Amino acid sequence: MKMATLEGSRKTVDDALIKAFINSIQGEVLSEGDPGYNEARVIYNGMFDIKPALIVRTITVDDVVKTVNFARDNNILLAVKGGGHSVAGKCLSEGGITIDLRPMNEIQVDPKARTARVGGGTLLGEMDKATQVYGLAAPAGTVSDTGVAGLTLGAGFGWLRAKYGLSIDNLLSVDIVTADGQFRHASEGENEDLFWAVRGGSGNFGIVTTFEFRLHPVGPELMFSGPMYPAENAKTIITQWRDFMTDAPDEYSSLLILMNVPELDPFPKEIQGRAAIMLAGVHCGPLEDGECFVKPLREMGELLFDLSGPKKYTEIQSMFDSPLPQGAMICYFTSLYLETFDNDVVDTLIKSFGERPAKLIPFLVEDLRGASMRVPADKTAFGDRSVPYRAELNSAWLDPKESESNIAWTRENMDKFKPFSSGRTYLNHSGLNEEGESLVKRTYGANYERLRQIKKRYDPGNLFRLNQNISPA
Ligand SMILES: Cc1cc2nc3c(=O)[nH]c(=O)nc-3n(C[C@H](O)[C@H](O)[C@H](O)COP(=O)(O)OP(=O)(O)OC[C@H]3O[C@@H](n4cnc5c(N)ncnc54)[C@H](O)[C@@H]3O)c2cc1C
């Protein structure tokens, strides 16, 4: 069989060797033509048609160890797939091996200790469902079919971040298979360097088979704010939101959403498709406090619609799921941390929003204040938390013919925010990783050299390179 090498060339791998490897795996190994192969290579972003030579659907740690050893010993390009939300398509390897961890989605909740052990292939929705049985939750993201793995290894921003921090701030330990095929446990007290590096260092350091999270009492119902205003009033609404948020308590995490009203229930037909601003947010304190706190947000002008109200945490966690199946949309997501959100930034945002050609996914501005901002830059690999805003320009469309122009438009418009930013991005939202290591270096800042040293220790041959790659020192 011809397979892609780490360096990008092709080599012939002996059929007997491949057969012996496949026979050693307890999970399923798929190649082109096998039933299930095409389904296993569908990911969120429909831009790609990547065909791995082998997709290994691991069911045990031993499967992961054997696949890592096989890829390393034979110099084969290796990709790691959790939830498949990598917008850059890095979770699949063209012509190489893709480890698909989805079958490893076991979740064990310890309600007394308020911890959960979560398999490396788990989706956020699966984790939320399991922890909410006990009225608990781990801070995660806002879309339920995102993978716990990729989200957490990149940081993990969600509705509980102002109160409890990012996903990495609630990570207690990981079980991880490193490039030498060793199974290791990493925590504050064991393999501390590795534990520091996985908290923001992406998939660079190994394959996490289990995440252990600290849980918090959450819900079951929380106050959700979702007033929607017509985009014609964007400037007054956005500036009011910005000023209101400067005094917000840690209980409230907020997201400014610039969107076209989806053509779906519960939105009335007459407003579907209209450009709107939603002041989305979640108050994770008592419902009455939340209701009272979000009231002014709902009275900032003439409403188009209002999604506000007490909602189950699990409902909130899936409110922003795409109605389309995985792979149906083609997307390009970019982001920048903003030092300021002054009126010039607001004007730039409104202008770009008004002109955007690909309207299936919203633009977002996240107010980052609260617990997640109070973590020192050197505490985790993720780095600097001092910046109060993050803007995301997201484009999504259906026709592949529009890809080139939509990507170019999104890049050009994100560049307009550079004067208001140090150029750091959220690496989980960094386009197609076209800027490569220069962006990675700029984003990690003072942590970058330490990450390179740790990469050298655990992955000197850069086996784990299909990610926001950190090259070994
Ligand atoms: C629709 C959508 C909504 C999103 N919402 C949020 C959000 O609310 N908050 C937020 O912070 N981010 C969000 N993201 C970004 C998201 O965190 C990243 O795309 C993340 O990489 C997705 O993880 P995944 O496991 O689904 O991805 P995958 O594509 O499966 O994996 C991405 C990368 O993670 C690594 N990886 C995956 N699994 C493992 C593992 N077990 N061990 C080691 N490495 C692994 C690999 O390097 C892989 O290339 C969103 C993305 C999308 C597309």
The ligand as an SDF file (V2000), in Angstrom:
LIG
                    3D

 53 58  0  0  0  0  0  0  0  0999 V2000
  -19.0890   24.9390   14.9920 C   0  0  0  0  0  0  0  0  0  0  0  0
  -17.9170   25.1580   15.9020 C   0  0  0  0  0  0  0  0  0  0  0  0
  -18.1360   25.6910   17.1620 C   0  0  0  0  0  0  0  0  0  0  0  0
  -17.0660   25.9020   18.0300 C   0  0  0  0  0  0  0  0  0  0  0  0
  -17.3040   26.4410   19.2630 N   0  0  0  0  0  0  0  0  0  0  0  0
  -16.2920   26.6360   20.1110 C   0  0  0  0  0  0  0  0  0  0  0  0
  -16.5100   27.1580   21.4160 C   0  0  0  0  0  0  0  0  0  0  0  0
  -17.6400   27.4480   21.8050 O   0  0  0  0  0  0  0  0  0  0  0  0
  -15.4450   27.3350   22.2360 N   0  0  0  0  0  0  0  0  0  0  0  0
  -14.1800   27.0160   21.8480 C   0  0  0  0  0  0  0  0  0  0  0  0
  -13.2500   27.1980   22.6450 O   0  0  0  0  0  0  0  0  0  0  0  0
  -13.9370   26.5140   20.6240 N   0  0  0  0  0  0  0  0  0  0  0  0
  -14.9550   26.3210   19.7450 C   0  0  0  0  0  0  0  0  0  0  0  0
  -14.7060   25.8070   18.5100 N   0  0  0  0  0  0  0  0  0  0  0  0
  -13.3310   25.5100   18.1070 C   0  0  0  0  0  0  0  0  0  0  0  0
  -12.9970   24.1070   18.5580 C   0  0  0  0  0  0  0  0  0  0  0  0
  -12.5950   24.1550   19.9030 O   0  0  0  0  0  0  0  0  0  0  0  0
  -11.8540   23.5260   17.7200 C   0  0  0  0  0  0  0  0  0  0  0  0
  -12.2500   23.4330   16.3890 O   0  0  0  0  0  0  0  0  0  0  0  0
  -11.4140   22.1690   18.2530 C   0  0  0  0  0  0  0  0  0  0  0  0
  -10.2100   21.8160   17.6390 O   0  0  0  0  0  0  0  0  0  0  0  0
  -12.4500   21.1010   18.0020 C   0  0  0  0  0  0  0  0  0  0  0  0
  -12.1130   19.9140   18.6340 O   0  0  0  0  0  0  0  0  0  0  0  0
  -12.5520   18.5230   17.9980 P   0  0  0  0  0  0  0  0  0  0  0  0
  -12.0760   17.4440   18.8740 O   0  0  0  0  0  0  0  0  0  0  0  0
  -13.9710   18.5800   17.6280 O   0  0  0  0  0  0  0  0  0  0  0  0
  -11.7320   18.6090   16.6510 O   0  0  0  0  0  0  0  0  0  0  0  0
  -10.8880   17.5800   15.7880 P   0  0  0  0  0  0  0  0  0  0  0  0
  -10.9740   18.1400   14.4330 O   0  0  0  0  0  0  0  0  0  0  0  0
  -11.2860   16.1890   15.9860 O   0  0  0  0  0  0  0  0  0  0  0  0
   -9.4530   17.7950   16.3840 O   0  0  0  0  0  0  0  0  0  0  0  0
   -8.7680   19.0050   16.2470 C   0  0  0  0  0  0  0  0  0  0  0  0
   -7.3160   18.7810   16.5890 C   0  0  0  0  0  0  0  0  0  0  0  0
   -7.2220   18.4510   17.9650 O   0  0  0  0  0  0  0  0  0  0  0  0
   -6.2550   17.4450   18.1660 C   0  0  0  0  0  0  0  0  0  0  0  0
   -6.9080   16.3040   18.8310 N   0  0  0  0  0  0  0  0  0  0  0  0
   -8.1650   15.8780   18.7050 C   0  0  0  0  0  0  0  0  0  0  0  0
   -8.4080   14.8830   19.5640 N   0  0  0  0  0  0  0  0  0  0  0  0
   -7.2650   14.6750   20.2450 C   0  0  0  0  0  0  0  0  0  0  0  0
   -6.8770   13.8180   21.3130 C   0  0  0  0  0  0  0  0  0  0  0  0
   -7.7460   12.9850   21.8920 N   0  0  0  0  0  0  0  0  0  0  0  0
   -5.6080   13.8890   21.7630 N   0  0  0  0  0  0  0  0  0  0  0  0
   -4.7250   14.7460   21.2280 C   0  0  0  0  0  0  0  0  0  0  0  0
   -5.0420   15.5970   20.2360 N   0  0  0  0  0  0  0  0  0  0  0  0
   -6.2990   15.5640   19.7680 C   0  0  0  0  0  0  0  0  0  0  0  0
   -5.6650   17.1180   16.8300 C   0  0  0  0  0  0  0  0  0  0  0  0
   -4.4840   17.8500   16.6770 O   0  0  0  0  0  0  0  0  0  0  0  0
   -6.6870   17.6180   15.8430 C   0  0  0  0  0  0  0  0  0  0  0  0
   -6.1150   18.0620   14.6540 O   0  0  0  0  0  0  0  0  0  0  0  0
  -15.7570   25.5730   17.6240 C   0  0  0  0  0  0  0  0  0  0  0  0
  -15.5420   25.0350   16.3490 C   0  0  0  0  0  0  0  0  0  0  0  0
  -16.6070   24.8250   15.5030 C   0  0  0  0  0  0  0  0  0  0  0  0
  -16.3530   24.2520   14.1330 C   0  0  0  0  0  0  0  0  0  0  0  0
  1  2  1  0
  2  3  1  0
  2 52  2  0
  3  4  2  0
  4  5  1  0
  4 50  1  0
  5  6  2  0
  6  7  1  0
  6 13  1  0
  7  8  2  0
  7  9  1  0
  9 10  1  0
 10 11  2  0
 10 12  1  0
 12 13  2  0
 13 14  1  0
 14 15  1  0
 14 50  1  0
 15 16  1  0
 16 17  1  0
 16 18  1  0
 18 19  1  0
 18 20  1  0
 20 21  1  0
 20 22  1  0
 22 23  1  0
 23 24  1  0
 24 25  2  0
 24 26  1  0
 24 27  1  0
 27 28  1  0
 28 29  2  0
 28 30  1  0
 28 31  1  0
 31 32  1  0
 32 33  1  0
 33 34  1  0
 33 48  1  0
 34 35  1  0
 35 36  1  0
 35 46  1  0
 36 37  1  0
 36 45  1  0
 37 38  2  0
 38 39  1  0
 39 40  1  0
 39 45  2  0
 40 41  1  0
 40 42  2  0
 42 43  1  0
 43 44  2  0
 44 45  1  0
 46 47  1  0
 46 48  1  0
 48 49  1  0
 50 51  2  0
 51 52  1  0
 52 53  1  0
M  END
$$$$
